[in-house]
Amino acid sequence: MVLGPPLCRPFYRSAVNGAVDRERHTGEFLCNLVHLGANVVSRVKGTVNHDALPLPEAPDAATCVRQGRLYLKNRLPDEAEAQFRRATELDPGYPDGWLCLAALQYRDDPAEAAETLRLAAAHLPDDPGIIEMLAGFTLALDRPSEAIALFERAAELHERAAGDDGGDDDVAPLSASFCNNYALALTRVRRLDEAAGWLVRGMESEPDLHLRYIALALDRYSSRTQRRNVLSVLRRADKLTGHENAALSIAQAALLMDAADAPGAVRAFRRAFDTMEKHPFEKARNQTPRTLYWYGVALEGAGERDASLDVLRRCLELDPDFAEALNHLAYVWAEAGENLDEALDYSLRSLAGDPDNAAYLDTLGWIHYQMGNIPEAVRHLHRAARLRPGDETITDHLREALSRAEALGLELPEGVPAATPAPDSAGPISGEEDGDGEEGGGLFGFPDAEEELLDDL
């Protein structure tokens, strides 16, 4: 069995990880809190000696913020919140108190955090950090038009503060995260040219920003219209970069694969590989086993079987143990009834690192069926069906193998019923996969595929 659409959602989901979650809609400030070791979610009280954390008799706002951060570091968010709130009362014109308080409130109540920042903006209408974080929180509350107005204001304030005419040298330039969030808001209201411009601007400092952009855009809004908008932004960004960018073409291919548009994905992959052939740096950075594997999957989906096999072989030249490619080739050969000895070898190698993968077991069972080893076929197919109950391909294969065994009067392996179990009655094997169709902890059916791809790209 091959891992094709819809199990093959590729590339961009690699960016949905802890780093994205930390940063989602919160700007840079919450990241700084997390990097300090603050656990802003847990309400578990840490073992800290409160007597060792004295405040001066008349603390100022900055002292309260430092104290609040220390409480966060010791996992005391309630005490931290009290200190941040006190900082805002002592000095409403000190932005760090507001920013810390809003960042802490955001996890439990984004609306409360946004209200805190609106109050802060009333005291500090020209502070770019306050306006930027408010823009991000407003976008998180699904008010993109309001968020865009705030992003525009924040950009104006950032650029004014960082300018040469009396600018503040301590003000940081617009970050990649700012550009990404602004692009997300613009995408939401279909201002796609502007979204592409801000995405490209962010990619100047963070070349892989497009992965985060795609992940967050589709994590929030996964409709077909949103997917088309994101794809359109990537195409516009590709033109705006002023040079050939294989990574952007690969990202477009990923979206097209997710939309089950294999011919479109093939065209995007071909642009990517043409770019890699012309530019050695692009090739070194982007031609990975995983990219080749999905290119091969797309080619097969587009009906280009011979080209698909060639690309999958290239994948295995880069990584001889790449399990998905081994399984894919083995299954294609099993379906065609050709190269069965090599298919068996590839199948066993794919299972070596993932022995409970239902798709790989289905491939092994089907190879044995094609080779005439019916009892072995039944054994592996029955195990695959238990691991992934209700899968049509596996169930059909098992039914056919059982039928052949009955016709030949063969004895079935121990524990295998003579009839194919109904999907609802075939529970998962104890201690193994729960049968939800996603094996090994991976988002799309293979272990850690998302993180691996992020590393690749």
N, C-alpha and C positions, 0 to 999 in steps of 0.2 A: 504494500500500500504506500503511495507517495503522499507527501505532505504538501498538497496544493491548496489553492483557495477553497474554502475560506480559512483553512488552518495556516495559510502561508503569509498572513499579514506580516510584512517585513519591516525592515530598517527603522522607520521613524519612531516606533514604539520603544526602541532602546532608550530613548531619552526620557521616558516616564520612569524616573527613578527617584531616589532620595534627594538628589540635588535639585531636581525640578520641583519636588514637593516642598522643599525648604523655601524655595524662592517664589513659589506660585503667588502672584499678585501682591507680594509684600515689599518689593523693592529690595535694595541692598541691605537695609538696616536690620531686618529680621535675620538675614544670613549672618551678619556680624554677631548678633546675639547667640545664634546657634554655635558659631565658631568659637565663642568664648566658653562653650561647654554648658550653656544654659539649656535646660530641658523645659521648654515653654508649654509642653502638653501635660506632662506628668504632674499629678497632685500628691505624689508620694513625698512625705517629709524626709528631708535629709538629716543626718546626725551632725548637727552643727551647734557649737556653743554660742548662744546668743550673746553671752557676756563678752565674747571675744569680738563682737561686731558693734562696738559702741559708736554712737553718733555724737558729734560735737553738741554742746548745749544749744547753739544757735546755728544749725547747719544751713548752708545755702543750697540752691537747686542742684548745682553740679555735684555736691557731696551726696545728696539724696540719690542721684542717678548712679553714682559709683556704688553706693550701698545697695541699691536695687539690683545692680548687675551681680554683685557678690552674692546676694540672696539667690538669684537665678542660678549662679554657678553651683550653689549648694542645694538646688532643687527645692526652693521655697518660693514658689510663684506668688502666693498670696501676700507674703511679706514684701516681695519685690514690687508687686502692683501698688501696695500702699506707699512705698517710697517714691515710685514714679509719679503717682498722683500728688503726693506732697510736693514734689519738685514743680509740678505745673501750678500749684497754688502759691508756692513761694515766689516763683518768677515765671509768669505766663509768657514772657518773651524769650525764654530759654528753650530752644527747639528740641533738645535731646530728651527732656522729660516727656513731651508729647509723643515723640517718635517711639520711645521705649514703651510707654503705656499702650499706645495703639497696637504695636507689634505683639505685645503680650495678650491683649484682648482679642486679637484677630482669630486665633485658633478656636476660641469658644464662641465668639459672636462677631462675625465680620461687620454686621450693621453697627454694633456698638463701637467698634474700632473706627469705622468711617465717621461716625458722629463725633468721636473724640478729635479726629483730625479736622473736621469742619470747625469745631470750636478753636482748635489750634490755628487754623487759617484765619480766623477772625482776629486773633492777636498777632499773627505773623503772616500777613497777606503776601509778602514778597520773599518768603523762604522757599527756595526750590525743593528742598528735601521734603518739607511738609506737603507741598502741592503734588510732588511726584508720588509719594506714598498714598495720598488721598486718591489720586487718579487710578492707581493700581487697585485699591480697595473698591473703588466705584465700579471698575471693570469687573471685578469679582462678583459684584452684586448684580451683574448683567444690565448695566446702564451704560452702554458703549458710547452713546453720543455725549453724555455728560462727562464720561471719562476722557474723551478726545479733547474737549474744551480744556480740561485740567492738564492733560499732557501738553497741549499747545502752550498753556501758560507756564508750565514747569520748564519746557524747553527754552522759552523766551527768557525766563529768569536765570536758568543755568548759563545760557550763552552770554547774557548781560553780565553776570557775576564773573565769568571766566574771561571776559573781553579785556582789551588793552586799556580802555578808557576808564580808569579808576576801578578796574575789576579786582576781585578778591582772589589772591593766588591760592588760598586754601580751598576754594571750591573745586570739587572734582569735575572733570568733563562728563558729558552724558555717557552713561555706561551701556554695555551691550544689553543688559537687562531692561533698561529704560527703552531702548530702541525696539526690543522684542515685544514688550508690553504695548507700546504705542502701535506697532505693526498689527498686533492681535486686535486691538480696538478698531483700527481702520479696516481690517479685514471683515470684522463683524458687520460693518455698515457698508461694505462693498466699495470702499475707496481704495481700490486695489493697486493703482499706480503709486499712491502715497505709501501704502503698506510695504510695497516692494522697495521703495526708496529707503524707508527706515530700517527694513531688514538688512539691506546691503550695507547701510551705515553701521549697523551693529556688527556685521560680519567682518568689518575692517579690523576690529579689535578681538573678535571671537569667531574665527572662520567656520566653526561648526554650529553657529547659532541657529542655522536653518533647521537643524534637527530638533532643537528645543522649541522653536516656533511651531513646527508641524505637530509635535507631541502635545503641546498645550492647546493649540487651536482645535485639534480633534478630540482632545480629552474633555474640553468644555462643550463643544458643539460637534456632534458626529454625523450630522445629516449629510445627504448627498450634495446639497447646495453648498454647505460649508467645505466639503472636500473639493468641489470644483473651484471654489474661491481660493482655497489654499494652493491648489495646483496652479491657478492663474497667477497668484502672487509669485510663486517660485519661477514660473516662466518669465515673468517680467523682471524678477531679480536677476535671472540668468543673463538677460540682455543688458541690464544696467551695470553689471560688474565690469564690462569692457574687456573681458578675456574669457576664454573657454574654461568652464568650471565643471569638472567631472562629478564632484560631489552633489551639485545641484541637479544634474541630470539623473544621478542615481536616486536622489530623493523623489524626483518626479516619477521615476519608474516604480518606486515603492508605492506611491499613492495610486498609480494606475493598476498595479497588481492587487492592491487592496480593493479596488473597484472592479476587479475581475476583467480588466481591459488588457489582456495579454498582448495583443498586437501593439497597442499604444506603449505598453511597458517595454516591449522589444525595441521600438524606435528610440525611446529614451535611453535604454541601456546601450544601444549602438552609438548614440551621440557620446555617451560617457566613455566608451571604449575607444572610439575614434580620437577623442581628446587625449586619452591616456597614451595612445600610440604616438601622438605628436609631441607630447610633453612628458619627459621622463619623471619629473617631480610629481605630476598628477598620477602617473602610473604607480609610483612607489607609495603614494599616499592612499590610493583608492582601490587598487586591484588586489582584493583580498579573496580568500576562499569563499567567504560568505557572499560577497558580491557576485562572484562567478556562479555560485550555486543558484542564486535567485535569477540570474540571467538565463541559466539553463532551464529553470522551471518556466520562466516566461516564454522562452522559445518553444518548449513543448506545448504550452498552452496555446500558442499561436499556430500550431501545426507544423513547426519546423523541427521534426524529430532528429534528423541527422545532425543539424547544427546544435541542437540541445545536447546530444550525446558528446559531441566534440567539446563543448564548453564544460560539461560536467567532468570530462576527463582532465581538462586543464585545471579545474578546481582540485582534483585529486593529485595532480602533479605538484601543486603548491602545498597541499596537506593530505597525504595518503590516508589519514585516519579520519577525514571529515565525514562523520557518520551519516548526515542527511544525504550527501552526494552518493555515498556507498549504497545506502538503501534505495535511493531513487533509481540509480542505474540497475541495481539488482531487480527491482520491481518491473522496470521497463522491459528488461530481458525476459523476465518470467512471463509477463503478459504476452510477449511475442513468441515464447517457447524457444528462445535462442540463447546461446552462450550460458547454458544452465549451470555448468560447473563453475564458471567464473562468477555467475550470479550468486551461487551458494557461498562462495568464498567472501564476496562483498557483503552479503547479508550477515554472515557470522561475524565479520569484522565490525559491522555497524552495531550489532548487539553486544559486542564485548564491553563497551563502556556504558550501555543503557539496556540491561537485559530485560527490563519490564516495560519496554516501549511497545505499545500495542500495534502501532503501524509497522514497526520493524518485525515483530513476530508474525504479523499477517503476511509480510513479504516472504519470510522464511517458510511459512506454511504453504504459500502458493507455489514457491519454487519446488518444494517436495511434491506437491500435487502434480505439477507439470513433469517431474521426473518419475512419477509413478510410485513414489513412496507414500502411499495413502495413509497408513497408520501414523507416520511422522507428521504428515500434513495435518491430520485431524488433531493431533496433540498440540501443535503450535497454534493452530487456528482457534481451538477451543480456549486456550489460555488467552489469546488476543481478545476473543469475544468476552471473556470474563473481565478483562482489564478495561475494555471499552464497550459496555453493553449498549445495544441499540445501533451501533455503527452499521450502516447498510452494506458497505463493501465487505467488511469482515464477516457479517452474518451470511451474506450470499456465498462467500468462499467456503465458510464452514458447512453450510447446507449442501453445497455441491460435493465437498469432500465426504460428508457423511453418506450422501446418496451413492457415491461411487463405492464406498466401503461396503454398503449394504448390497449393492449389485454384485460385488465380487465375493461376498460372504466372508469378509475380513473381520477379525476380532478387533474391537476398539480398544484403545489404551484405557487403563484403569481410571475410573472417575469420569469418563466421558459418556454422557447419555446418548442413546441412539438417535434421539430427535434434537433438532436445534432448539435451545431454550428461547422462550419469548423474551423480547427485550426487557420487559419489566421484571422478569424473574431471574435474570442473570446478574446477581449482585457482584460487586467487586470482590476480588480475592483479599482475604484478611491481610492487613499490613501493607497493601499495595495501592495502586492508583484508585481514586474514588470514582472513576468512570465519568468524569465530566468532560472528557475529550481533550483535556490539556494535561499532558504528561510532564513529569519531572520538574514541575514548578515553573516551567517557562510559559510566557504569556500566549504563545502561539503553538504549543505542542512540542517544544524541545527545550532542554534545560539551559537556562541562562542565555538563550539566543539573543535577547534584547541587549544585555550588557556586553556580550561579545561583539555585537555589531557596533555599538557605541565606541568600543575600543578600536574596532577596525576603521571606522570612518573618522 
